[in-house]
Amino acid sequence: MNNKSQRIIFLDLMRAFAVIMMVQGHTIDVLLGGDYRTADSLFFGIWHTMRGFTAPIFMFTAGVAFTYLLISNNQPLMENPRARKGIIRFLTLVGIGYLLRYPTHTIVDFSNVGEQQWLIFFTVDALHLIGFGLLFILAFLYLAEKLKFEKKTSLIIGIMIFFIGYQFTKSVEWINIFPLPIAGYFTRAYGSFFPFFPWAGYVLSGAVLGTYLAENPGVFKKSAFGRNVILIGFGLISISIFTFLFSNGQNPNATFLGDNPGLMFFRLGAVLALNGVVSLLVLDLENIPNIIIEFGKHTLLIYVVHLILLYGSSWSPGIS
């Protein structure tokens, strides 16, 4: 990740960490026997809880990296080559997302494709979400540019739409409004893993940090930066805890990770705190092994290859 002659080392590390977490999570999920998937197992409980943070970390770092490079160009959005690359990236990610779940190996013959196969094909996964997340970043930054207000303000409005809006949209019967291929982007009811609400909020959250880093070159080299990011992270975690305690008064049987209306703030707070800790740990480092940088650069390739190996595709069997 370049800013003239220097790299933001903690972001390189976070991108590599996100990829490693993603690969190990999917691999263990495929290989772990059913007998070991029990709440009585401390190790499974820890792994399962930590896995819930993998997607937010992955999406957050994608938003940081894209927006940092976009804003660092310091050009109007319509003239910024990074914006055009963002559109291409959006199309690429969504296209690959559908190819990975393509319902038939015959390419154009869908006569033997059943309902379940179509449901799998229209599932919204991480690539779809991140692709649209980049598009949302461009849209909110364009609004900020046209309406003459702060980029970060526009992005935070977007975050609130997807985070707070989740409570109002999760009970909507989207299939009565949109056909299945579109409805899957708004709810998990039809098998999607990462619908817009609330998951796009993590990509936009990363965009806020990316904007701040681009507008304040070198700020990440100061310890105050890491401490402030940690404090903001713990602030969001506190909001999540208070939200749960309030809702728990109305539903005594609620669980923190299962029934917390502020869970997205807890996860985002944990991601921010982790970013802050890592930035402090590498404060005095000037470089890191190139393999770590390469991990971050080739996240898409690693993602696609490991999914095909583990889960297969229409053209190849997977380990699962």
ZADO-1210 file (C-alpha; in nm, 4 decimals, padded with zeros to 6 digits):
<atoms>
<atom x="00.0000" y="00.0000" z="00.0000" code="MET" pos="1"/>
<atom x="00.1805" y="00.3061" z="-00.1249" code="ASN" pos="2"/>
<atom x="00.1738" y="00.6632" z="-00.0133" code="ASN" pos="3"/>
<atom x="00.4595" y="00.8018" z="-00.2230" code="LYS" pos="4"/>
<atom x="00.7682" y="00.6347" z="-00.0669" code="SER" pos="5"/>
<atom x="00.6190" y="00.4860" z="00.2486" code="GLN" pos="6"/>
<atom x="00.3901" y="00.1984" z="00.3293" code="ARG" pos="7"/>
<atom x="00.1291" y="00.1726" z="00.6018" code="ILE" pos="8"/>
<atom x="00.2697" y="-00.1395" z="00.7606" code="ILE" pos="9"/>
<atom x="-00.0126" y="-00.2082" z="01.0026" code="PHE" pos="10"/>
<atom x="-00.2598" y="-00.2197" z="00.7120" code="LEU" pos="11"/>
<atom x="-00.0388" y="-00.4664" z="00.5246" code="ASP" pos="12"/>
<atom x="-00.0414" y="-00.6840" z="00.8355" code="LEU" pos="13"/>
<atom x="-00.4179" y="-00.6531" z="00.8800" code="MET" pos="14"/>
<atom x="-00.4808" y="-00.7492" z="00.5165" code="ARG" pos="15"/>
<atom x="-00.2573" y="-01.0555" z="00.5494" code="ALA" pos="16"/>
<atom x="-00.4195" y="-01.1447" z="00.8820" code="PHE" pos="17"/>
<atom x="-00.7675" y="-01.1187" z="00.7265" code="ALA" pos="18"/>
<atom x="-00.6690" y="-01.3592" z="00.4473" code="VAL" pos="19"/>
<atom x="-00.5149" y="-01.6099" z="00.6892" code="ILE" pos="20"/>
<atom x="-00.8201" y="-01.5983" z="00.9160" code="MET" pos="21"/>
<atom x="-01.0490" y="-01.6507" z="00.6193" code="MET" pos="22"/>
<atom x="-00.8558" y="-01.9508" z="00.4857" code="VAL" pos="23"/>
<atom x="-00.8200" y="-02.1226" z="00.8234" code="GLN" pos="24"/>
<atom x="-01.1873" y="-02.0613" z="00.9042" code="GLY" pos="25"/>
<atom x="-01.3124" y="-02.2213" z="00.5842" code="HIS" pos="26"/>
<atom x="-01.0598" y="-02.5057" z="00.6038" code="THR" pos="27"/>
<atom x="-01.1491" y="-02.6031" z="00.9599" code="ILE" pos="28"/>
<atom x="-01.5184" y="-02.5709" z="00.8764" code="ASP" pos="29"/>
<atom x="-01.4776" y="-02.8246" z="00.5941" code="VAL" pos="30"/>
<atom x="-01.2540" y="-03.0697" z="00.7799" code="LEU" pos="31"/>
<atom x="-01.3936" y="-03.0599" z="01.1335" code="LEU" pos="32"/>
<atom x="-01.6154" y="-03.3577" z="01.2179" code="GLY" pos="33"/>
<atom x="-01.9659" y="-03.3089" z="01.3517" code="GLY" pos="34"/>
<atom x="-01.8799" y="-03.4689" z="01.6877" code="ASP" pos="35"/>
<atom x="-01.6423" y="-03.1831" z="01.7624" code="TYR" pos="36"/>
<atom x="-01.8937" y="-02.9105" z="01.6821" code="ARG" pos="37"/>
<atom x="-02.0370" y="-02.8857" z="02.0292" code="THR" pos="38"/>
<atom x="-02.0918" y="-02.6087" z="02.2792" code="ALA" pos="39"/>
<atom x="-01.9232" y="-02.8303" z="02.5371" code="ASP" pos="40"/>
<atom x="-01.5902" y="-02.7899" z="02.3586" code="SER" pos="41"/>
<atom x="-01.3942" y="-02.4857" z="02.4780" code="LEU" pos="42"/>
<atom x="-01.1733" y="-02.4895" z="02.1678" code="PHE" pos="43"/>
<atom x="-01.4685" y="-02.5055" z="01.9298" code="PHE" pos="44"/>
<atom x="-01.6418" y="-02.2252" z="02.1218" code="GLY" pos="45"/>
<atom x="-01.3349" y="-02.0007" z="02.0939" code="ILE" pos="46"/>
<atom x="-01.2858" y="-02.0829" z="01.7253" code="TRP" pos="47"/>
<atom x="-01.6537" y="-02.0303" z="01.6438" code="HIS" pos="48"/>
<atom x="-01.6586" y="-01.6941" z="01.8254" code="THR" pos="49"/>
<atom x="-01.3378" y="-01.5743" z="01.6603" code="MET" pos="50"/>
<atom x="-01.4690" y="-01.6802" z="01.3193" code="ARG" pos="51"/>
<atom x="-01.7494" y="-01.4293" z="01.3618" code="GLY" pos="52"/>
<atom x="-01.4879" y="-01.1532" z="01.3345" code="PHE" pos="53"/>
<atom x="-01.3241" y="-01.2824" z="01.0147" code="THR" pos="54"/>
<atom x="-01.5741" y="-01.1313" z="00.7704" code="ALA" pos="55"/>
<atom x="-01.5821" y="-00.7876" z="00.9429" code="PRO" pos="56"/>
<atom x="-01.1989" y="-00.7749" z="00.9395" code="ILE" pos="57"/>
<atom x="-01.1896" y="-00.8819" z="00.5730" code="PHE" pos="58"/>
<atom x="-01.4539" y="-00.6269" z="00.4691" code="MET" pos="59"/>
<atom x="-01.3119" y="-00.3471" z="00.6824" code="PHE" pos="60"/>
<atom x="-00.9590" y="-00.3839" z="00.5421" code="THR" pos="61"/>
<atom x="-01.0971" y="-00.3932" z="00.1871" code="ALA" pos="62"/>
<atom x="-01.2702" y="-00.0601" z="00.2514" code="GLY" pos="63"/>
<atom x="-00.9572" y="00.0939" z="00.4068" code="VAL" pos="64"/>
<atom x="-00.7237" y="-00.0088" z="00.1240" code="ALA" pos="65"/>
<atom x="-00.9543" y="00.0964" z="-00.1588" code="PHE" pos="66"/>
<atom x="-01.0480" y="00.4344" z="-00.0102" code="THR" pos="67"/>
<atom x="-00.6960" y="00.5208" z="00.1007" code="TYR" pos="68"/>
<atom x="-00.5644" y="00.4772" z="-00.2535" code="LEU" pos="69"/>
<atom x="-00.8675" y="00.6544" z="-00.4000" code="LEU" pos="70"/>
<atom x="-00.8432" y="00.9647" z="-00.1787" code="ILE" pos="71"/>
<atom x="-00.4613" y="00.9780" z="-00.1961" code="SER" pos="72"/>
<atom x="-00.4891" y="01.0617" z="-00.5676" code="ASN" pos="73"/>
<atom x="-00.6424" y="01.3951" z="-00.4619" code="ASN" pos="74"/>
<atom x="-00.8528" y="01.4264" z="-00.7785" code="GLN" pos="75"/>
<atom x="-01.2235" y="01.4866" z="-00.8389" code="PRO" pos="76"/>
<atom x="-01.4022" y="01.1537" z="-00.8404" code="LEU" pos="77"/>
<atom x="-01.5050" y="01.1666" z="-01.2065" code="MET" pos="78"/>
<atom x="-01.1416" y="01.2281" z="-01.3089" code="GLU" pos="79"/>
<atom x="-00.9851" y="00.9848" z="-01.0629" code="ASN" pos="80"/>
<atom x="-00.8478" y="00.6696" z="-01.2317" code="PRO" pos="81"/>
<atom x="-00.8908" y="00.4871" z="-00.8997" code="ARG" pos="82"/>
<atom x="-01.2653" y="00.5449" z="-00.9266" code="ALA" pos="83"/>
<atom x="-01.2729" y="00.3762" z="-01.2665" code="ARG" pos="84"/>
<atom x="-01.0670" y="00.0895" z="-01.1258" code="LYS" pos="85"/>
<atom x="-01.3209" y="00.0676" z="-00.8448" code="GLY" pos="86"/>
<atom x="-01.6044" y="00.0185" z="-01.0940" code="ILE" pos="87"/>
<atom x="-01.4049" y="-00.2524" z="-01.2706" code="ILE" pos="88"/>
<atom x="-01.3257" y="-00.4123" z="-00.9339" code="ARG" pos="89"/>
<atom x="-01.6958" y="-00.4088" z="-00.8464" code="PHE" pos="90"/>
<atom x="-01.7875" y="-00.5872" z="-01.1699" code="LEU" pos="91"/>
<atom x="-01.5007" y="-00.8346" z="-01.1285" code="THR" pos="92"/>
<atom x="-01.5850" y="-00.9288" z="-00.7709" code="LEU" pos="93"/>
<atom x="-01.9561" y="-00.9716" z="-00.8347" code="VAL" pos="94"/>
<atom x="-01.8907" y="-01.1648" z="-01.1569" code="GLY" pos="95"/>
<atom x="-01.6475" y="-01.4044" z="-00.9867" code="ILE" pos="96"/>
<atom x="-01.8908" y="-01.4398" z="-00.6974" code="GLY" pos="97"/>
<atom x="-02.1558" y="-01.5707" z="-00.9340" code="TYR" pos="98"/>
<atom x="-01.9110" y="-01.7908" z="-01.1263" code="LEU" pos="99"/>
<atom x="-01.8050" y="-01.9648" z="-00.8051" code="LEU" pos="100"/>
<atom x="-02.1678" y="-02.0680" z="-00.7517" code="ARG" pos="101"/>
<atom x="-02.2587" y="-02.1269" z="-01.1170" code="TYR" pos="102"/>
<atom x="-02.5383" y="-02.3875" z="-01.1200" code="PRO" pos="103"/>
<atom x="-02.4322" y="-02.6012" z="-01.4174" code="THR" pos="104"/>
<atom x="-02.1123" y="-02.7197" z="-01.5862" code="HIS" pos="105"/>
<atom x="-02.2764" y="-02.6959" z="-01.9281" code="THR" pos="106"/>
<atom x="-02.2561" y="-02.3136" z="-01.9287" code="ILE" pos="107"/>
<atom x="-02.5802" y="-02.2451" z="-02.1164" code="VAL" pos="108"/>
<atom x="-02.7978" y="-02.5532" z="-02.0593" code="ASP" pos="109"/>
<atom x="-03.0074" y="-02.4939" z="-01.7469" code="PHE" pos="110"/>
<atom x="-03.2649" y="-02.7677" z="-01.8114" code="SER" pos="111"/>
<atom x="-03.1365" y="-02.9848" z="-01.5261" code="ASN" pos="112"/>
<atom x="-03.0871" y="-02.7057" z="-01.2736" code="VAL" pos="113"/>
<atom x="-03.3153" y="-02.7505" z="-00.9734" code="GLY" pos="114"/>
<atom x="-03.4587" y="-02.4976" z="-00.7306" code="GLU" pos="115"/>
<atom x="-03.1887" y="-02.5637" z="-00.4697" code="GLN" pos="116"/>
<atom x="-02.9151" y="-02.5010" z="-00.7261" code="GLN" pos="117"/>
<atom x="-03.0724" y="-02.1676" z="-00.8194" code="TRP" pos="118"/>
<atom x="-03.0908" y="-02.0719" z="-00.4512" code="LEU" pos="119"/>
<atom x="-02.7189" y="-02.1477" z="-00.4157" code="ILE" pos="120"/>
<atom x="-02.6396" y="-01.9481" z="-00.7307" code="PHE" pos="121"/>
<atom x="-02.8243" y="-01.6411" z="-00.6022" code="PHE" pos="122"/>
<atom x="-02.6605" y="-01.6561" z="-00.2579" code="THR" pos="123"/>
<atom x="-02.4896" y="-01.3280" z="-00.1716" code="VAL" pos="124"/>
<atom x="-02.1418" y="-01.4055" z="-00.0422" code="ASP" pos="125"/>
<atom x="-01.8356" y="-01.2038" z="00.0601" code="ALA" pos="126"/>
<atom x="-01.7262" y="-01.1166" z="-00.2955" code="LEU" pos="127"/>
<atom x="-02.0693" y="-00.9809" z="-00.3893" code="HIS" pos="128"/>
<atom x="-02.0820" y="-00.7769" z="-00.0699" code="LEU" pos="129"/>
<atom x="-01.7337" y="-00.6287" z="-00.1003" code="ILE" pos="130"/>
<atom x="-01.7928" y="-00.5492" z="-00.4682" code="GLY" pos="131"/>
<atom x="-02.1086" y="-00.3569" z="-00.3889" code="PHE" pos="132"/>
<atom x="-01.9365" y="-00.2087" z="-00.0837" code="GLY" pos="133"/>
<atom x="-01.6810" y="-00.0447" z="-00.3118" code="LEU" pos="134"/>
<atom x="-01.9657" y="00.0876" z="-00.5257" code="LEU" pos="135"/>
<atom x="-02.1350" y="00.2313" z="-00.2166" code="PHE" pos="136"/>
<atom x="-01.8097" y="00.4021" z="-00.1173" code="ILE" pos="137"/>
<atom x="-01.7914" y="00.5708" z="-00.4568" code="LEU" pos="138"/>
<atom x="-02.1591" y="00.6703" z="-00.4335" code="ALA" pos="139"/>
<atom x="-02.1300" y="00.8310" z="-00.0885" code="PHE" pos="140"/>
<atom x="-01.8056" y="01.0071" z="-00.1795" code="LEU" pos="141"/>
<atom x="-01.9713" y="01.1389" z="-00.4970" code="TYR" pos="142"/>
<atom x="-02.2597" y="01.2742" z="-00.2874" code="LEU" pos="143"/>
<atom x="-02.0129" y="01.4422" z="-00.0519" code="ALA" pos="144"/>
<atom x="-01.8329" y="01.5995" z="-00.3469" code="GLU" pos="145"/>
<atom x="-02.1524" y="01.7294" z="-00.5066" code="LYS" pos="146"/>
<atom x="-02.3196" y="01.8460" z="-00.1848" code="LEU" pos="147"/>
<atom x="-01.9978" y="02.0046" z="-00.0532" code="LYS" pos="148"/>
<atom x="-01.9681" y="01.8321" z="00.2812" code="PHE" pos="149"/>
<atom x="-01.7076" y="01.6174" z="00.4557" code="GLU" pos="150"/>
<atom x="-01.6262" y="01.2828" z="00.2978" code="LYS" pos="151"/>
<atom x="-01.6147" y="01.1124" z="00.6375" code="LYS" pos="152"/>
<atom x="-01.9566" y="01.2573" z="00.7262" code="THR" pos="153"/>
<atom x="-02.1092" y="01.1120" z="00.4114" code="SER" pos="154"/>
<atom x="-01.9535" y="00.7715" z="00.4783" code="LEU" pos="155"/>
<atom x="-02.0706" y="00.7694" z="00.8410" code="ILE" pos="156"/>
<atom x="-02.4250" y="00.8412" z="00.7222" code="ILE" pos="157"/>
<atom x="-02.3905" y="00.5351" z="00.5001" code="GLY" pos="158"/>
<atom x="-02.2692" y="00.3251" z="00.7932" code="ILE" pos="159"/>
<atom x="-02.5712" y="00.4280" z="01.0003" code="MET" pos="160"/>
<atom x="-02.8054" y="00.3420" z="00.7138" code="ILE" pos="161"/>
<atom x="-02.6762" y="-00.0138" z="00.6986" code="PHE" pos="162"/>
<atom x="-02.6204" y="-00.0704" z="01.0713" code="PHE" pos="163"/>
<atom x="-02.9265" y="00.0940" z="01.2231" code="ILE" pos="164"/>
<atom x="-03.1396" y="00.0194" z="00.9184" code="GLY" pos="165"/>
<atom x="-03.0797" y="-00.3517" z="00.9789" code="TYR" pos="166"/>
<atom x="-03.3249" y="-00.3485" z="01.2709" code="GLN" pos="167"/>
<atom x="-03.5975" y="-00.2130" z="01.0432" code="PHE" pos="168"/>
<atom x="-03.5216" y="-00.4227" z="00.7351" code="THR" pos="169"/>
<atom x="-03.4716" y="-00.7690" z="00.8846" code="LYS" pos="170"/>
<atom x="-03.8453" y="-00.8248" z="00.9246" code="SER" pos="171"/>
<atom x="-03.9335" y="-00.7102" z="00.5717" code="VAL" pos="172"/>
<atom x="-04.0523" y="-00.9774" z="00.3278" code="GLU" pos="173"/>
<atom x="-03.8145" y="-00.8732" z="00.0511" code="TRP" pos="174"/>
<atom x="-03.9304" y="-01.1519" z="-00.1787" code="ILE" pos="175"/>
<atom x="-04.2628" y="-00.9660" z="-00.2047" code="ASN" pos="176"/>
<atom x="-04.0788" y="-00.6563" z="-00.3262" code="ILE" pos="177"/>
<atom x="-03.7979" y="-00.7938" z="-00.5447" code="PHE" pos="178"/>
<atom x="-03.7321" y="-01.1150" z="-00.7363" code="PRO" pos="179"/>
<atom x="-03.5059" y="-01.3667" z="-00.5621" code="LEU" pos="180"/>
<atom x="-03.1778" y="-01.2568" z="-00.7300" code="PRO" pos="181"/>
<atom x="-03.2246" y="-00.9074" z="-00.5831" code="ILE" pos="182"/>
<atom x="-03.4038" y="-00.9985" z="-00.2587" code="ALA" pos="183"/>
<atom x="-03.1001" y="-01.2013" z="-00.1510" code="GLY" pos="184"/>
<atom x="-02.9005" y="-00.8785" z="-00.1238" code="TYR" pos="185"/>
<atom x="-03.1297" y="-00.7534" z="00.1537" code="PHE" pos="186"/>
<atom x="-03.1867" y="-01.0546" z="00.3791" code="THR" pos="187"/>
<atom x="-03.0432" y="-01.3871" z="00.4891" code="ARG" pos="188"/>
<atom x="-03.3879" y="-01.5481" z="00.4667" code="ALA" pos="189"/>
<atom x="-03.3094" y="-01.7063" z="00.1280" code="TYR" pos="190"/>
<atom x="-02.9616" y="-01.8343" z="00.2068" code="GLY" pos="191"/>
<atom x="-02.7409" y="-01.5275" z="00.1625" code="SER" pos="192"/>
<atom x="-02.4470" y="-01.5026" z="00.4016" code="PHE" pos="193"/>
<atom x="-02.3714" y="-01.1308" z="00.3695" code="PHE" pos="194"/>
<atom x="-02.6673" y="-00.9117" z="00.2667" code="PRO" pos="195"/>
<atom x="-02.6254" y="-00.5338" z="00.2539" code="PHE" pos="196"/>
<atom x="-02.7805" y="-00.4883" z="00.5985" code="PHE" pos="197"/>
<atom x="-02.5690" y="-00.4724" z="00.8121" code="PRO" pos="198"/>
<atom x="-02.2579" y="-00.6068" z="00.6344" code="TRP" pos="199"/>
<atom x="-02.1974" y="-00.3200" z="00.3899" code="ALA" pos="200"/>
<atom x="-02.1485" y="-00.1039" z="00.6983" code="GLY" pos="201"/>
<atom x="-01.8135" y="-00.2723" z="00.7661" code="TYR" pos="202"/>
<atom x="-01.6795" y="-00.1829" z="00.4197" code="VAL" pos="203"/>
<atom x="-01.7912" y="00.1784" z="00.4653" code="LEU" pos="204"/>
<atom x="-01.6370" y="00.1817" z="00.8145" code="SER" pos="205"/>
<atom x="-01.3053" y="00.0872" z="00.6599" code="GLY" pos="206"/>
<atom x="-01.3566" y="00.3690" z="00.4104" code="ALA" pos="207"/>
<atom x="-01.3767" y="00.6209" z="00.6968" code="VAL" pos="208"/>
<atom x="-01.0370" y="00.5102" z="00.8270" code="LEU" pos="209"/>
<atom x="-00.8960" y="00.5033" z="00.4740" code="GLY" pos="210"/>
<atom x="-01.0157" y="00.8606" z="00.4190" code="THR" pos="211"/>
<atom x="-00.8624" y="00.9762" z="00.7470" code="TYR" pos="212"/>
<atom x="-00.5270" y="00.8166" z="00.6626" code="LEU" pos="213"/>
<atom x="-00.5245" y="00.9715" z="00.3149" code="ALA" pos="214"/>
<atom x="-00.6138" y="01.3178" z="00.4454" code="GLU" pos="215"/>
<atom x="-00.3539" y="01.2997" z="00.7239" code="ASN" pos="216"/>
<atom x="-00.0317" y="01.1583" z="00.5725" code="PRO" pos="217"/>
<atom x="00.2018" y="01.0057" z="00.8283" code="GLY" pos="218"/>
<atom x="-00.0514" y="01.0133" z="01.1120" code="VAL" pos="219"/>
<atom x="-00.0197" y="00.6361" z="01.1531" code="PHE" pos="220"/>
<atom x="00.3427" y="00.6878" z="01.2650" code="LYS" pos="221"/>
<atom x="00.2225" y="00.8534" z="01.5858" code="LYS" pos="222"/>
<atom x="00.1296" y="00.6541" z="01.8943" code="SER" pos="223"/>
<atom x="-00.1679" y="00.8850" z="01.9534" code="ALA" pos="224"/>
<atom x="-00.3256" y="00.7459" z="01.6350" code="PHE" pos="225"/>
<atom x="-00.3209" y="00.3880" z="01.7629" code="GLY" pos="226"/>
<atom x="-00.4462" y="00.4887" z="02.1072" code="ARG" pos="227"/>
<atom x="-00.7333" y="00.6901" z="01.9608" code="ASN" pos="228"/>
<atom x="-00.8386" y="00.4045" z="01.7318" code="VAL" pos="229"/>
<atom x="-00.8386" y="00.1690" z="02.0308" code="ILE" pos="230"/>
<atom x="-01.0475" y="00.4139" z="02.2343" code="LEU" pos="231"/>
<atom x="-01.3026" y="00.4489" z="01.9539" code="ILE" pos="232"/>
<atom x="-01.3128" y="00.0699" z="01.9292" code="GLY" pos="233"/>
<atom x="-01.3834" y="00.0282" z="02.2998" code="PHE" pos="234"/>
<atom x="-01.6414" y="00.3056" z="02.2777" code="GLY" pos="235"/>
<atom x="-01.8320" y="00.1080" z="02.0139" code="LEU" pos="236"/>
<atom x="-01.7997" y="-00.2092" z="02.2221" code="ILE" pos="237"/>
<atom x="-01.9493" y="-00.0207" z="02.5185" code="SER" pos="238"/>
<atom x="-02.2406" y="00.0960" z="02.3025" code="ILE" pos="239"/>
<atom x="-02.3028" y="-00.2651" z="02.2028" code="SER" pos="240"/>
<atom x="-02.2973" y="-00.3829" z="02.5651" code="ILE" pos="241"/>
<atom x="-02.5410" y="-00.1113" z="02.6785" code="PHE" pos="242"/>
<atom x="-02.7678" y="-00.1905" z="02.3832" code="THR" pos="243"/>
<atom x="-02.7718" y="-00.5560" z="02.4828" code="PHE" pos="244"/>
<atom x="-02.8391" y="-00.4791" z="02.8501" code="LEU" pos="245"/>
<atom x="-03.1317" y="-00.2591" z="02.7496" code="PHE" pos="246"/>
<atom x="-03.2788" y="-00.5233" z="02.5171" code="SER" pos="247"/>
<atom x="-03.2076" y="-00.7956" z="02.7733" code="ASN" pos="248"/>
<atom x="-03.4435" y="-00.6223" z="03.0132" code="GLY" pos="249"/>
<atom x="-03.7212" y="-00.6924" z="02.7671" code="GLN" pos="250"/>
<atom x="-03.5991" y="-01.0432" z="02.6797" code="ASN" pos="251"/>
<atom x="-03.4194" y="-01.2103" z="02.9731" code="PRO" pos="252"/>
<atom x="-03.3346" y="-01.5162" z="02.7615" code="ASN" pos="253"/>
<atom x="-03.1423" y="-01.3163" z="02.4998" code="ALA" pos="254"/>
<atom x="-02.7792" y="-01.4051" z="02.4301" code="THR" pos="255"/>
<atom x="-02.5124" y="-01.1445" z="02.3566" code="PHE" pos="256"/>
<atom x="-02.3932" y="-01.2911" z="02.0252" code="LEU" pos="257"/>
<atom x="-02.7306" y="-01.4199" z="01.9140" code="GLY" pos="258"/>
<atom x="-02.9862" y="-01.1563" z="02.0125" code="ASP" pos="259"/>
<atom x="-02.7903" y="-00.8339" z="02.0508" code="ASN" pos="260"/>
<atom x="-02.9288" y="-00.5546" z="01.8286" code="PRO" pos="261"/>
<atom x="-02.5930" y="-00.3774" z="01.8669" code="GLY" pos="262"/>
<atom x="-02.3766" y="-00.6743" z="01.7713" code="LEU" pos="263"/>
<atom x="-02.2454" y="-00.4993" z="01.4604" code="MET" pos="264"/>
<atom x="-02.1016" y="-00.2222" z="01.6798" code="PHE" pos="265"/>
<atom x="-01.9338" y="-00.4831" z="01.9000" code="PHE" pos="266"/>
<atom x="-01.7682" y="-00.6453" z="01.5994" code="ARG" pos="267"/>
<atom x="-01.6674" y="-00.3127" z="01.4478" code="LEU" pos="268"/>
<atom x="-01.5285" y="-00.1991" z="01.7824" code="GLY" pos="269"/>
<atom x="-01.3214" y="-00.5159" z="01.8113" code="ALA" pos="270"/>
<atom x="-01.1880" y="-00.4680" z="01.4569" code="VAL" pos="271"/>
<atom x="-01.0924" y="-00.1070" z="01.5300" code="LEU" pos="272"/>
<atom x="-00.9257" y="-00.2015" z="01.8582" code="ALA" pos="273"/>
<atom x="-00.7259" y="-00.4703" z="01.6783" code="LEU" pos="274"/>
<atom x="-00.6157" y="-00.2189" z="01.4140" code="ASN" pos="275"/>
<atom x="-00.5084" y="00.0211" z="01.6865" code="GLY" pos="276"/>
<atom x="-00.3108" y="-00.2449" z="01.8735" code="VAL" pos="277"/>
<atom x="-00.1331" y="-00.3617" z="01.5575" code="VAL" pos="278"/>
<atom x="-00.0467" y="-00.0023" z="01.4608" code="SER" pos="279"/>
<atom x="00.1174" y="00.0462" z="01.8012" code="LEU" pos="280"/>
<atom x="00.3075" y="-00.2819" z="01.7828" code="LEU" pos="281"/>
<atom x="00.4668" y="-00.1913" z="01.4467" code="VAL" pos="282"/>
<atom x="00.5211" y="00.1751" z="01.5211" code="LEU" pos="283"/>
<atom x="00.8993" y="00.1537" z="01.4894" code="ASP" pos="284"/>
<atom x="00.9100" y="-00.0870" z="01.1958" code="LEU" pos="285"/>
<atom x="01.0196" y="00.0473" z="00.8574" code="GLU" pos="286"/>
<atom x="00.9564" y="-00.2700" z="00.6563" code="ASN" pos="287"/>
<atom x="00.8143" y="-00.6207" z="00.6829" code="ILE" pos="288"/>
<atom x="00.8792" y="-00.9464" z="00.4916" code="PRO" pos="289"/>
<atom x="00.7644" y="-00.9173" z="00.1321" code="ASN" pos="290"/>
<atom x="00.5564" y="-01.2357" z="00.1594" code="ILE" pos="291"/>
<atom x="00.3207" y="-01.0569" z="00.4000" code="ILE" pos="292"/>
<atom x="00.2722" y="-00.7746" z="00.1510" code="ILE" pos="293"/>
<atom x="00.2082" y="-01.0269" z="-00.1273" code="GLU" pos="294"/>
<atom x="-00.0578" y="-01.1981" z="00.0850" code="PHE" pos="295"/>
<atom x="-00.2423" y="-00.8682" z="00.1094" code="GLY" pos="296"/>
<atom x="-00.2004" y="-00.7891" z="-00.2592" code="LYS" pos="297"/>
<atom x="-00.3413" y="-01.1215" z="-00.3804" code="HIS" pos="298"/>
<atom x="-00.6406" y="-01.1626" z="-00.1525" code="THR" pos="299"/>
<atom x="-00.8791" y="-01.2229" z="-00.4432" code="LEU" pos="300"/>
<atom x="-00.6650" y="-01.4985" z="-00.5968" code="LEU" pos="301"/>
<atom x="-00.6171" y="-01.6688" z="-00.2584" code="ILE" pos="302"/>
<atom x="-00.9889" y="-01.6406" z="-00.1866" code="TYR" pos="303"/>
<atom x="-01.0962" y="-01.7947" z="-00.5165" code="VAL" pos="304"/>
<atom x="-00.8384" y="-02.0765" z="-00.5189" code="VAL" pos="305"/>
<atom x="-00.9017" y="-02.1877" z="-00.1615" code="HIS" pos="306"/>
<atom x="-01.2815" y="-02.1843" z="-00.2111" code="LEU" pos="307"/>
<atom x="-01.2561" y="-02.4011" z="-00.5222" code="ILE" pos="308"/>
<atom x="-01.0208" y="-02.6430" z="-00.3452" code="LEU" pos="309"/>
<atom x="-01.2415" y="-02.6696" z="-00.0385" code="LEU" pos="310"/>
<atom x="-01.5954" y="-02.6418" z="-00.1743" code="TYR" pos="311"/>
<atom x="-01.5496" y="-02.7191" z="-00.5433" code="GLY" pos="312"/>
<atom x="-01.7389" y="-02.5653" z="-00.8342" code="SER" pos="313"/>
<atom x="-01.9593" y="-02.6729" z="-01.1212" code="SER" pos="314"/>
<atom x="-01.6491" y="-02.7916" z="-01.3004" code="TRP" pos="315"/>
<atom x="-01.4554" y="-02.9564" z="-01.0155" code="SER" pos="316"/>
<atom x="-01.5210" y="-03.1438" z="-00.6902" code="PRO" pos="317"/>
<atom x="-01.4028" y="-02.9958" z="-00.3629" code="GLY" pos="318"/>
<atom x="-01.2624" y="-03.1510" z="-00.0474" code="ILE" pos="319"/>
<atom x="-01.5988" y="-03.1050" z="00.1225" code="SER" pos="320"/>
</atoms>
